[in-house]
Amino acid sequence: SSGINAEYGASLIPTPRLHFLMTGYTPLTLDHKISNVRKTTVLDVMRRLLQPKNIMVSTPKDRRHNHCYVSILNIIQGEVDPTQVHKSLQRIRERKLANFIPWGPASIQVALSKKSPYIQTAHRVSGLMLANHTSISSLFSKTLQQYDRLKARGAFLEQFKKEKMFSESLDEFDNAREVVQQLIDEYQAATQVDYKMYSGVPQESAKSAE
């Protein structure tokens, strides 16, 4: 329901700008004929959801920033005992399988869901993950790099100049680029312990304002 969505959405997105979520799913299977139900445990599912190969967004490694999870919601579907969830969360915490932001709660939210009686699956338990991770900023960085190369060559600009809103100026492009850059800066700032003090104003701009 919309109420439930709003509740989980509020916890997944602690600040307005950090709202780009990744998804993960396990187990992925191409089996069309269901011969037997495989014994997949809750711990198996929750552990696999944290593995890059099961996340639907591919982000390159960035050694300059200690990227981490802002929040995680796992929706576990199937025959699940709540005590299994508690034990699985404890094991994940003990093994430090997920790195979280230093300024917020380091916890994985879990919602339980029953299996559909209309869809046969080969697994007793499956999982869907919605995650807010700071490494998503690397995708925006790559987009800006591609944009800068195209802009430097003047590629496609003549086509835009034929439109009324771009006939006199292409400032809209520069403004849009600045918005994306601010988003990247904020995701990178979110990896730091002092993020709550982050104003979004670059240091050079802040000094000039003084």
C-alpha atoms as an extended CHARMM CRD file, in Angstrom:
* protein
*
       210  EXT
         1         1  SER       CA              0.0000000000        0.0000000000        0.0000000000  PROA      1               0.0000000000
         2         2  SER       CA              1.0280000000        3.6420000000       -0.3640000000  PROA      2               0.0000000000
         3         3  GLY       CA              1.2970000000        3.9740000000        3.4260000000  PROA      3               0.0000000000
         4         4  ILE       CA              3.7970000000        1.1410000000        3.6350000000  PROA      4               0.0000000000
         5         5  ASN       CA              5.7240000000        2.5070000000        0.6600000000  PROA      5               0.0000000000
         6         6  ALA       CA              5.9200000000        5.9260000000        2.2970000000  PROA      6               0.0000000000
         7         7  GLU       CA              7.1070000000        4.3970000000        5.5680000000  PROA      7               0.0000000000
         8         8  TYR       CA              9.9480000000        2.4470000000        3.9830000000  PROA      8               0.0000000000
         9         9  GLY       CA             10.7420000000        5.2560000000        1.5590000000  PROA      9               0.0000000000
        10        10  ALA       CA             11.2900000000        7.6810000000        4.4230000000  PROA      10              0.0000000000
        11        11  SER       CA             13.7910000000        5.3470000000        6.0770000000  PROA      11              0.0000000000
        12        12  LEU       CA             15.6140000000        4.5460000000        2.8330000000  PROA      12              0.0000000000
        13        13  ILE       CA             16.0300000000        8.2130000000        1.9260000000  PROA      13              0.0000000000
        14        14  PRO       CA             17.3080000000       10.1850000000        4.9540000000  PROA      14              0.0000000000
        15        15  THR       CA             17.8720000000       13.4260000000        2.9980000000  PROA      15              0.0000000000
        16        16  PRO       CA             16.0900000000       14.7150000000       -0.1240000000  PROA      16              0.0000000000
        17        17  ARG       CA             19.0190000000       14.4830000000       -2.5390000000  PROA      17              0.0000000000
        18        18  LEU       CA             20.1660000000       11.0000000000       -1.5820000000  PROA      18              0.0000000000
        19        19  HSD       CA             17.1950000000        9.3290000000       -3.2300000000  PROA      19              0.0000000000
        20        20  PHE       CA             18.6650000000        7.1720000000       -6.0130000000  PROA      20              0.0000000000
        21        21  LEU       CA             18.1640000000        3.5400000000       -5.0590000000  PROA      21              0.0000000000
        22        22  MET       CA             19.7800000000        0.3280000000       -6.3030000000  PROA      22              0.0000000000
        23        23  THR       CA             17.9330000000       -2.9600000000       -6.5700000000  PROA      23              0.0000000000
        24        24  GLY       CA             19.1000000000       -6.5210000000       -6.0730000000  PROA      24              0.0000000000
        25        25  TYR       CA             17.3940000000       -9.8750000000       -6.4250000000  PROA      25              0.0000000000
        26        26  THR       CA             18.2450000000      -13.4590000000       -5.5710000000  PROA      26              0.0000000000
        27        27  PRO       CA             18.0750000000      -16.2190000000       -6.5470000000  PROA      27              0.0000000000
        28        28  LEU       CA             18.0120000000      -15.5490000000      -10.2680000000  PROA      28              0.0000000000
        29        29  THR       CA             17.0300000000      -18.6050000000      -12.2640000000  PROA      29              0.0000000000
        30        30  LEU       CA             16.1490000000      -19.4390000000      -15.8350000000  PROA      30              0.0000000000
        31        31  ASP       CA             14.4270000000      -22.6990000000      -14.9680000000  PROA      31              0.0000000000
        32        32  HSD       CA             11.1120000000      -22.9430000000      -16.7680000000  PROA      32              0.0000000000
        33        33  LYS       CA             10.1400000000      -26.3360000000      -15.3820000000  PROA      33              0.0000000000
        34        34  ILE       CA              9.9210000000      -26.5920000000      -11.6020000000  PROA      34              0.0000000000
        35        35  SER       CA             10.9240000000      -30.1050000000      -10.6130000000  PROA      35              0.0000000000
        36        36  ASN       CA             11.8030000000      -29.6180000000       -6.9520000000  PROA      36              0.0000000000
        37        37  VAL       CA             11.9460000000      -26.8200000000       -4.4190000000  PROA      37              0.0000000000
        38        38  ARG       CA             15.5210000000      -25.9860000000       -3.3960000000  PROA      38              0.0000000000
        39        39  LYS       CA             16.3270000000      -25.3690000000        0.2490000000  PROA      39              0.0000000000
        40        40  THR       CA             17.4760000000      -21.7560000000        0.3400000000  PROA      40              0.0000000000
        41        41  THR       CA             17.8910000000      -20.2400000000        3.7910000000  PROA      41              0.0000000000
        42        42  VAL       CA             17.1680000000      -16.6710000000        4.8440000000  PROA      42              0.0000000000
        43        43  LEU       CA             20.8810000000      -16.1400000000        5.5690000000  PROA      43              0.0000000000
        44        44  ASP       CA             21.7920000000      -17.3870000000        2.0780000000  PROA      44              0.0000000000
        45        45  VAL       CA             19.3850000000      -14.9130000000        0.5000000000  PROA      45              0.0000000000
        46        46  MET       CA             20.3900000000      -11.9200000000        2.6350000000  PROA      46              0.0000000000
        47        47  ARG       CA             24.0940000000      -12.6200000000        2.1450000000  PROA      47              0.0000000000
        48        48  ARG       CA             23.7170000000      -12.9670000000       -1.6360000000  PROA      48              0.0000000000
        49        49  LEU       CA             21.7340000000       -9.7330000000       -1.8770000000  PROA      49              0.0000000000
        50        50  LEU       CA             24.8920000000       -7.9090000000       -0.7380000000  PROA      50              0.0000000000
        51        51  GLN       CA             27.0200000000       -9.4530000000       -3.4860000000  PROA      51              0.0000000000
        52        52  PRO       CA             27.6940000000       -7.1860000000       -6.5060000000  PROA      52              0.0000000000
        53        53  LYS       CA             26.7070000000       -9.9160000000       -8.9860000000  PROA      53              0.0000000000
        54        54  ASN       CA             23.1310000000       -9.8460000000       -7.6490000000  PROA      54              0.0000000000
        55        55  ILE       CA             22.7810000000       -6.0500000000       -7.7200000000  PROA      55              0.0000000000
        56        56  MET       CA             21.1610000000       -4.6210000000      -10.8440000000  PROA      56              0.0000000000
        57        57  VAL       CA             23.4790000000       -1.5920000000      -10.9620000000  PROA      57              0.0000000000
        58        58  SER       CA             27.1460000000       -1.9660000000      -11.8630000000  PROA      58              0.0000000000
        59        59  THR       CA             29.3520000000        0.6640000000      -10.2450000000  PROA      59              0.0000000000
        60        60  PRO       CA             33.1480000000        0.7950000000      -10.6980000000  PROA      60              0.0000000000
        61        61  LYS       CA             35.4580000000        0.6810000000       -7.6770000000  PROA      61              0.0000000000
        62        62  ASP       CA             36.4720000000        4.1340000000       -6.4680000000  PROA      62              0.0000000000
        63        63  ARG       CA             39.5220000000        4.0210000000       -4.2250000000  PROA      63              0.0000000000
        64        64  ARG       CA             39.3240000000        7.7520000000       -3.5020000000  PROA      64              0.0000000000
        65        65  HSD       CA             36.1070000000        7.4040000000       -1.5300000000  PROA      65              0.0000000000
        66        66  ASN       CA             35.0610000000        4.8700000000        1.0680000000  PROA      66              0.0000000000
        67        67  HSD       CA             31.6480000000        4.1950000000       -0.4430000000  PROA      67              0.0000000000
        68        68  CYS       CA             29.0670000000        2.6170000000        1.8320000000  PROA      68              0.0000000000
        69        69  TYR       CA             25.3940000000        1.8780000000        2.3320000000  PROA      69              0.0000000000
        70        70  VAL       CA             23.1200000000        4.6810000000        3.4650000000  PROA      70              0.0000000000
        71        71  SER       CA             20.2290000000        2.2600000000        4.0300000000  PROA      71              0.0000000000
        72        72  ILE       CA             18.9830000000       -1.1890000000        3.0200000000  PROA      72              0.0000000000
        73        73  LEU       CA             15.5330000000       -2.7430000000        2.8100000000  PROA      73              0.0000000000
        74        74  ASN       CA             15.2870000000       -6.4840000000        2.1410000000  PROA      74              0.0000000000
        75        75  ILE       CA             11.9290000000       -7.9260000000        1.1600000000  PROA      75              0.0000000000
        76        76  ILE       CA             12.0650000000      -11.6450000000        1.8940000000  PROA      76              0.0000000000
        77        77  GLN       CA              9.4250000000      -13.7720000000        0.2080000000  PROA      77              0.0000000000
        78        78  GLY       CA              8.5670000000      -17.3360000000        1.1430000000  PROA      78              0.0000000000
        79        79  GLU       CA              8.4210000000      -19.6430000000        4.1320000000  PROA      79              0.0000000000
        80        80  VAL       CA             10.2710000000      -17.5670000000        6.7130000000  PROA      80              0.0000000000
        81        81  ASP       CA             10.4190000000      -17.7070000000       10.4830000000  PROA      81              0.0000000000
        82        82  PRO       CA             11.0550000000      -14.2320000000       11.9900000000  PROA      82              0.0000000000
        83        83  THR       CA             13.6860000000      -15.7490000000       14.2970000000  PROA      83              0.0000000000
        84        84  GLN       CA             15.6510000000      -16.7600000000       11.1860000000  PROA      84              0.0000000000
        85        85  VAL       CA             15.6590000000      -13.1340000000       10.0970000000  PROA      85              0.0000000000
        86        86  HSD       CA             16.9780000000      -11.9870000000       13.4660000000  PROA      86              0.0000000000
        87        87  LYS       CA             19.7650000000      -14.6000000000       13.4340000000  PROA      87              0.0000000000
        88        88  SER       CA             20.6900000000      -13.7430000000        9.8410000000  PROA      88              0.0000000000
        89        89  LEU       CA             20.9590000000      -10.0440000000       10.6420000000  PROA      89              0.0000000000
        90        90  GLN       CA             23.1670000000      -10.8820000000       13.6050000000  PROA      90              0.0000000000
        91        91  ARG       CA             25.4710000000      -13.0240000000       11.4440000000  PROA      91              0.0000000000
        92        92  ILE       CA             25.7470000000      -10.3000000000        8.8080000000  PROA      92              0.0000000000
        93        93  ARG       CA             26.5720000000       -7.7650000000       11.5130000000  PROA      93              0.0000000000
        94        94  GLU       CA             29.2120000000      -10.0420000000       13.0660000000  PROA      94              0.0000000000
        95        95  ARG       CA             30.8650000000      -10.7380000000        9.7180000000  PROA      95              0.0000000000
        96        96  LYS       CA             30.6790000000       -7.0380000000        8.7390000000  PROA      96              0.0000000000
        97        97  LEU       CA             29.3110000000       -7.9370000000        5.3060000000  PROA      97              0.0000000000
        98        98  ALA       CA             27.8430000000       -4.4490000000        4.7960000000  PROA      98              0.0000000000
        99        99  ASN       CA             29.5680000000       -1.1170000000        5.4280000000  PROA      99              0.0000000000
       100       100  PHE       CA             27.2240000000        1.6700000000        6.4730000000  PROA      100             0.0000000000
       101       101  ILE       CA             27.5080000000        5.4450000000        6.7250000000  PROA      101             0.0000000000
       102       102  PRO       CA             29.2880000000        6.6110000000        9.9030000000  PROA      102             0.0000000000
       103       103  TRP       CA             26.6050000000        9.1820000000       10.7830000000  PROA      103             0.0000000000
       104       104  GLY       CA             23.4660000000        7.0160000000       10.7950000000  PROA      104             0.0000000000
       105       105  PRO       CA             22.0690000000        3.6780000000       11.9950000000  PROA      105             0.0000000000
       106       106  ALA       CA             23.9230000000        0.6490000000       10.6160000000  PROA      106             0.0000000000
       107       107  SER       CA             20.9480000000       -1.6400000000       10.1980000000  PROA      107             0.0000000000
       108       108  ILE       CA             19.1400000000       -3.6090000000        7.5090000000  PROA      108             0.0000000000
       109       109  GLN       CA             15.3700000000       -3.3270000000        7.4570000000  PROA      109             0.0000000000
       110       110  VAL       CA             13.4650000000       -6.4850000000        6.6100000000  PROA      110             0.0000000000
       111       111  ALA       CA              9.9080000000       -6.9310000000        5.3700000000  PROA      111             0.0000000000
       112       112  LEU       CA              8.3700000000      -10.4010000000        5.0240000000  PROA      112             0.0000000000
       113       113  SER       CA              6.1210000000      -11.3980000000        2.1600000000  PROA      113             0.0000000000
       114       114  LYS       CA              4.1810000000      -14.5650000000        1.3480000000  PROA      114             0.0000000000
       115       115  LYS       CA              4.8140000000      -16.4450000000       -1.8830000000  PROA      115             0.0000000000
       116       116  SER       CA              2.2620000000      -16.0190000000       -4.6360000000  PROA      116             0.0000000000
       117       117  PRO       CA             -0.0410000000      -19.0440000000       -4.9350000000  PROA      117             0.0000000000
       118       118  TYR       CA             -0.1920000000      -18.4350000000       -8.6940000000  PROA      118             0.0000000000
       119       119  ILE       CA              3.5370000000      -18.4810000000       -9.4980000000  PROA      119             0.0000000000
       120       120  GLN       CA              5.6730000000      -21.5780000000       -9.0800000000  PROA      120             0.0000000000
       121       121  THR       CA              9.3130000000      -21.0840000000       -8.1190000000  PROA      121             0.0000000000
       122       122  ALA       CA             12.2140000000      -23.4380000000       -7.5750000000  PROA      122             0.0000000000
       123       123  HSD       CA             13.2140000000      -21.7430000000       -4.3260000000  PROA      123             0.0000000000
       124       124  ARG       CA             11.6850000000      -21.8160000000       -0.8830000000  PROA      124             0.0000000000
       125       125  VAL       CA             12.9220000000      -18.2990000000       -0.1170000000  PROA      125             0.0000000000
       126       126  SER       CA             13.7780000000      -15.3840000000       -2.4110000000  PROA      126             0.0000000000
       127       127  GLY       CA             14.8000000000      -11.8110000000       -1.7270000000  PROA      127             0.0000000000
       128       128  LEU       CA             14.5160000000       -8.3390000000       -3.2090000000  PROA      128             0.0000000000
       129       129  MET       CA             16.7980000000       -5.5780000000       -1.9850000000  PROA      129             0.0000000000
       130       130  LEU       CA             16.2860000000       -1.8310000000       -2.2090000000  PROA      130             0.0000000000
       131       131  ALA       CA             19.5290000000       -0.1300000000       -1.2640000000  PROA      131             0.0000000000
       132       132  ASN       CA             20.7670000000        3.4230000000       -0.9990000000  PROA      132             0.0000000000
       133       133  HSD       CA             24.5410000000        3.2770000000       -1.6710000000  PROA      133             0.0000000000
       134       134  THR       CA             26.9220000000        6.1790000000       -2.1550000000  PROA      134             0.0000000000
       135       135  SER       CA             28.7020000000        4.4360000000       -5.0590000000  PROA      135             0.0000000000
       136       136  ILE       CA             25.7500000000        5.3870000000       -7.2860000000  PROA      136             0.0000000000
       137       137  SER       CA             27.5740000000        8.7240000000       -7.6070000000  PROA      137             0.0000000000
       138       138  SER       CA             30.1440000000        7.0310000000       -9.8670000000  PROA      138             0.0000000000
       139       139  LEU       CA             27.4330000000        6.5980000000      -12.5260000000  PROA      139             0.0000000000
       140       140  PHE       CA             26.6940000000       10.3210000000      -12.4250000000  PROA      140             0.0000000000
       141       141  SER       CA             30.4360000000       11.0700000000      -12.6200000000  PROA      141             0.0000000000
       142       142  LYS       CA             30.7110000000        8.9250000000      -15.7350000000  PROA      142             0.0000000000
       143       143  THR       CA             27.7450000000       10.7540000000      -17.2650000000  PROA      143             0.0000000000
       144       144  LEU       CA             29.4150000000       14.1220000000      -16.6300000000  PROA      144             0.0000000000
       145       145  GLN       CA             32.6610000000       12.9190000000      -18.2100000000  PROA      145             0.0000000000
       146       146  GLN       CA             30.7860000000       11.8590000000      -21.3330000000  PROA      146             0.0000000000
       147       147  TYR       CA             28.8730000000       15.1570000000      -21.3750000000  PROA      147             0.0000000000
       148       148  ASP       CA             32.0820000000       17.1960000000      -21.0480000000  PROA      148             0.0000000000
       149       149  ARG       CA             33.6590000000       15.3730000000      -23.9950000000  PROA      149             0.0000000000
       150       150  LEU       CA             30.6050000000       15.9900000000      -26.1740000000  PROA      150             0.0000000000
       151       151  LYS       CA             30.3940000000       19.6400000000      -25.0940000000  PROA      151             0.0000000000
       152       152  ALA       CA             34.0890000000       20.1910000000      -25.8500000000  PROA      152             0.0000000000
       153       153  ARG       CA             33.5150000000       18.9340000000      -29.3870000000  PROA      153             0.0000000000
       154       154  GLY       CA             30.3550000000       20.9730000000      -29.7790000000  PROA      154             0.0000000000
       155       155  ALA       CA             28.5100000000       17.7730000000      -30.6390000000  PROA      155             0.0000000000
       156       156  PHE       CA             24.7570000000       18.1010000000      -31.3030000000  PROA      156             0.0000000000
       157       157  LEU       CA             24.7250000000       21.7280000000      -30.0720000000  PROA      157             0.0000000000
       158       158  GLU       CA             23.5880000000       23.1220000000      -33.4300000000  PROA      158             0.0000000000
       159       159  GLN       CA             20.4770000000       20.9880000000      -33.2390000000  PROA      159             0.0000000000
       160       160  PHE       CA             19.6130000000       22.3940000000      -29.8210000000  PROA      160             0.0000000000
       161       161  LYS       CA             20.2030000000       25.9940000000      -30.9720000000  PROA      161             0.0000000000
       162       162  LYS       CA             17.3610000000       25.5500000000      -33.4420000000  PROA      162             0.0000000000
       163       163  GLU       CA             14.9870000000       25.2680000000      -30.4940000000  PROA      163             0.0000000000
       164       164  LYS       CA             13.5260000000       28.4750000000      -29.1120000000  PROA      164             0.0000000000
       165       165  MET       CA             14.6660000000       27.9920000000      -25.4980000000  PROA      165             0.0000000000
       166       166  PHE       CA             18.2880000000       27.4440000000      -26.6080000000  PROA      166             0.0000000000
       167       167  SER       CA             18.4230000000       29.9780000000      -29.4470000000  PROA      167             0.0000000000
       168       168  GLU       CA             20.0740000000       32.7080000000      -27.3720000000  PROA      168             0.0000000000
       169       169  SER       CA             21.9750000000       30.7410000000      -24.7460000000  PROA      169             0.0000000000
       170       170  LEU       CA             22.9890000000       27.2230000000      -23.7300000000  PROA      170             0.0000000000
       171       171  ASP       CA             23.1760000000       28.1390000000      -20.0470000000  PROA      171             0.0000000000
       172       172  GLU       CA             20.5220000000       25.5200000000      -19.2940000000  PROA      172             0.0000000000
       173       173  PHE       CA             23.1020000000       22.8220000000      -20.0240000000  PROA      173             0.0000000000
       174       174  ASP       CA             25.6300000000       24.3600000000      -17.6360000000  PROA      174             0.0000000000
       175       175  ASN       CA             22.9770000000       24.7130000000      -14.9340000000  PROA      175             0.0000000000
       176       176  ALA       CA             21.9610000000       21.0760000000      -15.3410000000  PROA      176             0.0000000000
       177       177  ARG       CA             25.5990000000       20.0000000000      -15.1540000000  PROA      177             0.0000000000
       178       178  GLU       CA             26.0210000000       21.9270000000      -11.9070000000  PROA      178             0.0000000000
       179       179  VAL       CA             22.9910000000       20.1820000000      -10.3900000000  PROA      179             0.0000000000
       180       180  VAL       CA             24.4580000000       16.7620000000      -11.2080000000  PROA      180             0.0000000000
       181       181  GLN       CA             27.8670000000       17.8010000000       -9.8330000000  PROA      181             0.0000000000
       182       182  GLN       CA             26.2440000000       18.9080000000       -6.5720000000  PROA      182             0.0000000000
       183       183  LEU       CA             24.5360000000       15.5250000000       -6.3480000000  PROA      183             0.0000000000
       184       184  ILE       CA             27.8870000000       13.7440000000       -6.7910000000  PROA      184             0.0000000000
       185       185  ASP       CA             29.5020000000       15.9760000000       -4.1500000000  PROA      185             0.0000000000
       186       186  GLU       CA             26.7290000000       15.2320000000       -1.6710000000  PROA      186             0.0000000000
       187       187  TYR       CA             26.9170000000       11.4570000000       -2.1310000000  PROA      187             0.0000000000
       188       188  GLN       CA             30.6750000000       11.6470000000       -1.5980000000  PROA      188             0.0000000000
       189       189  ALA       CA             30.1930000000       13.8470000000        1.4650000000  PROA      189             0.0000000000
       190       190  ALA       CA             27.7510000000       11.2640000000        2.8390000000  PROA      190             0.0000000000
       191       191  THR       CA             30.6650000000        8.8490000000        3.3050000000  PROA      191             0.0000000000
       192       192  GLN       CA             32.1610000000       11.1860000000        5.9320000000  PROA      192             0.0000000000
       193       193  VAL       CA             31.3470000000       11.2830000000        9.6350000000  PROA      193             0.0000000000
       194       194  ASP       CA             30.6450000000       15.0470000000        9.5070000000  PROA      194             0.0000000000
       195       195  TYR       CA             28.0160000000       14.7820000000        6.7370000000  PROA      195             0.0000000000
       196       196  LYS       CA             25.3230000000       16.2650000000        8.9900000000  PROA      196             0.0000000000
       197       197  MET       CA             27.2580000000       19.5410000000        8.8390000000  PROA      197             0.0000000000
       198       198  TYR       CA             27.3780000000       19.4280000000        5.0320000000  PROA      198             0.0000000000
       199       199  SER       CA             25.8710000000       22.5480000000        3.4690000000  PROA      199             0.0000000000
       200       200  GLY       CA             26.3410000000       21.6950000000       -0.1800000000  PROA      200             0.0000000000
       201       201  VAL       CA             28.3480000000       24.8620000000       -0.7360000000  PROA      201             0.0000000000
       202       202  PRO       CA             31.8420000000       24.2830000000       -2.1880000000  PROA      202             0.0000000000
       203       203  GLN       CA             34.6490000000       25.5220000000        0.0720000000  PROA      203             0.0000000000
       204       204  GLU       CA             35.8670000000       28.0980000000       -2.4700000000  PROA      204             0.0000000000
       205       205  SER       CA             32.3520000000       29.5660000000       -2.7520000000  PROA      205             0.0000000000
       206       206  ALA       CA             31.9940000000       29.6720000000        1.0260000000  PROA      206             0.0000000000
       207       207  LYS       CA             35.2860000000       31.5640000000        1.3990000000  PROA      207             0.0000000000
       208       208  SER       CA             34.3390000000       34.1030000000       -1.2720000000  PROA      208             0.0000000000
       209       209  ALA       CA             30.9940000000       34.6530000000        0.4610000000  PROA      209             0.0000000000
       210       210  GLU       CA             32.8500000000       35.6130000000        3.6420000000  PROA      210             0.0000000000
